[in-house]
Amino acid sequence: MKTLFMAFIAIAALCSFAKMDSLITDHYNYTSKQLHFEITIPAELKDKLITEENESSVVFRYNNLGAKPVFVFSINKIKSSLWMNVKETLSNAVVLQNNGDDIIYCEKTSAASLKGKNKADYESVVSRIDEIIKSYKSSE
């Protein structure tokens, strides 16, 4: 009986680890080769975000089906010497990295909602921005 109980505990533990593993892998990593960073994005948002990358920023927009894509957040690189002037113009910016020469910062949307049929979907995307930003890792 004790052996049967121990086997049951072992099986339950394995099932718990399997569930935790599926939660952990239920995402994808976005890697920026230009800005040298990686962020983790929940898998259910993969088709809801459109990315545009250039040498100084990566912009993430909501894929607003049937309408124009909507800005959600961006990760930007700017020279430290320019940061003091620019930061005053940004209402929703968070510094992610400061290496002395450059500042990497995130600018988030100020629009918490959207009009139209995609309102609930957009709001669910916006509600995950902080979670995504917290996953930021420099790859330099």
C-alpha positions as CSV (number, residue, x, y, z in Angstrom):
1,M,0.0,0.0,0.0
2,K,2.8,2.4,0.9
3,T,4.5,1.6,-2.5
4,L,1.3,2.3,-4.3
5,F,1.0,5.6,-2.5
6,M,4.6,6.6,-3.4
7,A,3.9,5.7,-7.0
8,F,0.8,7.9,-7.0
9,I,2.8,10.8,-5.6
10,A,5.5,10.3,-8.2
11,I,3.0,10.3,-11.0
12,A,1.3,13.4,-9.6
13,A,4.6,15.2,-9.4
14,L,5.4,14.3,-13.0
15,C,2.1,15.6,-14.2
16,S,2.7,18.9,-12.3
17,F,6.1,19.3,-13.9
18,A,4.6,18.6,-17.3
19,K,2.0,21.3,-16.8
20,M,4.6,23.7,-15.6
21,D,6.8,22.9,-18.6
22,S,3.9,23.6,-21.0
23,L,3.3,26.9,-19.3
24,I,7.0,27.8,-19.6
25,T,7.2,26.9,-23.2
26,D,3.9,28.7,-24.1
27,H,5.9,31.7,-25.4
28,Y,8.3,32.7,-28.1
29,N,11.5,34.7,-27.9
30,Y,11.8,37.8,-30.1
31,T,15.4,38.6,-30.8
32,S,16.6,41.9,-32.2
33,K,19.8,41.6,-34.1
34,Q,20.0,45.4,-34.5
35,L,19.6,46.4,-30.9
36,H,21.0,43.1,-29.4
37,F,18.2,42.1,-27.1
38,E,15.7,39.4,-26.5
39,I,12.2,39.5,-25.1
40,T,9.7,36.8,-24.3
41,I,6.3,37.2,-25.8
42,P,3.3,34.9,-24.8
43,A,2.5,32.6,-27.7
44,E,-1.1,33.7,-27.9
45,L,0.1,37.2,-28.8
46,K,2.4,36.1,-31.6
47,D,-0.1,36.7,-34.4
48,K,-1.5,39.8,-32.7
49,L,1.7,41.8,-32.8
50,I,3.4,43.2,-35.9
51,T,7.1,44.2,-35.5
52,E,9.1,46.7,-37.5
53,E,12.8,46.9,-36.8
54,N,15.4,49.4,-37.8
55,E,18.9,50.4,-36.5
56,S,17.5,52.4,-33.5
57,S,14.2,50.9,-32.6
58,V,11.8,47.9,-32.7
59,V,8.2,48.9,-32.9
60,F,5.4,46.5,-31.8
61,R,1.9,47.2,-33.2
62,Y,-1.4,45.5,-32.6
63,N,-2.5,43.7,-35.7
64,N,-5.9,45.4,-35.8
65,L,-7.7,43.2,-38.3
66,G,-9.8,45.2,-40.8
67,A,-8.1,48.4,-39.7
68,K,-4.8,50.2,-39.4
69,P,-2.2,48.5,-37.0
70,V,-2.1,50.3,-33.6
71,F,1.1,51.2,-31.7
72,V,1.5,49.1,-28.5
73,F,5.2,49.6,-27.5
74,S,8.7,50.1,-28.8
75,I,12.2,49.4,-27.6
76,N,14.5,52.2,-28.6
77,K,18.2,53.1,-28.6
78,I,19.5,56.6,-28.1
79,K,22.8,58.2,-27.3
80,S,23.1,59.1,-23.6
81,S,23.9,62.7,-24.5
82,L,20.5,63.1,-26.1
83,W,18.5,61.2,-23.5
84,M,18.0,64.2,-21.2
85,N,16.3,66.2,-23.9
86,V,14.2,63.4,-25.3
87,K,13.0,61.9,-22.0
88,E,11.0,65.1,-21.3
89,T,8.9,64.5,-24.4
90,L,8.0,60.9,-23.5
91,S,5.1,60.2,-21.2
92,N,5.4,56.4,-21.0
93,A,9.1,55.6,-21.2
94,V,11.1,53.2,-19.0
95,V,14.8,52.8,-19.2
96,L,15.8,49.2,-19.7
97,Q,19.6,49.6,-20.0
98,N,22.2,52.3,-19.6
99,N,25.7,51.3,-20.7
100,G,27.1,54.9,-20.4
101,D,27.2,55.6,-24.2
102,D,23.6,54.5,-25.1
103,I,20.3,54.2,-23.4
104,I,17.8,51.5,-24.3
105,Y,14.3,52.4,-23.3
106,C,10.8,51.2,-23.8
107,E,8.0,53.5,-24.8
108,K,4.5,52.1,-24.1
109,T,1.2,53.2,-25.6
110,S,-1.0,55.6,-23.6
111,A,-4.1,54.2,-25.2
112,A,-5.5,51.5,-22.9
113,S,-8.5,50.9,-25.1
114,L,-9.5,50.9,-28.7
115,K,-12.9,51.5,-30.4
116,G,-14.5,48.9,-32.6
117,K,-14.8,45.2,-32.8
118,N,-11.2,44.5,-31.7
119,K,-11.5,46.4,-28.5
120,A,-11.3,43.4,-26.1
121,D,-8.5,41.7,-28.0
122,Y,-6.5,44.9,-28.0
123,E,-7.0,45.4,-24.3
124,S,-5.8,41.9,-23.6
125,V,-2.6,42.6,-25.6
126,V,-2.0,45.9,-23.8
127,S,-2.5,44.3,-20.4
128,R,0.5,42.0,-21.1
129,I,3.0,44.8,-22.0
130,D,4.6,45.0,-18.6
131,E,5.1,41.2,-18.5
132,I,6.8,41.4,-21.9
133,I,9.0,44.3,-21.0
134,K,10.2,42.6,-17.7
135,S,11.5,39.8,-19.9
136,Y,14.0,42.1,-21.6
137,K,17.6,40.7,-21.8
138,S,20.5,42.3,-23.5
139,S,22.4,39.9,-25.8
140,E,25.6,42.1,-25.9
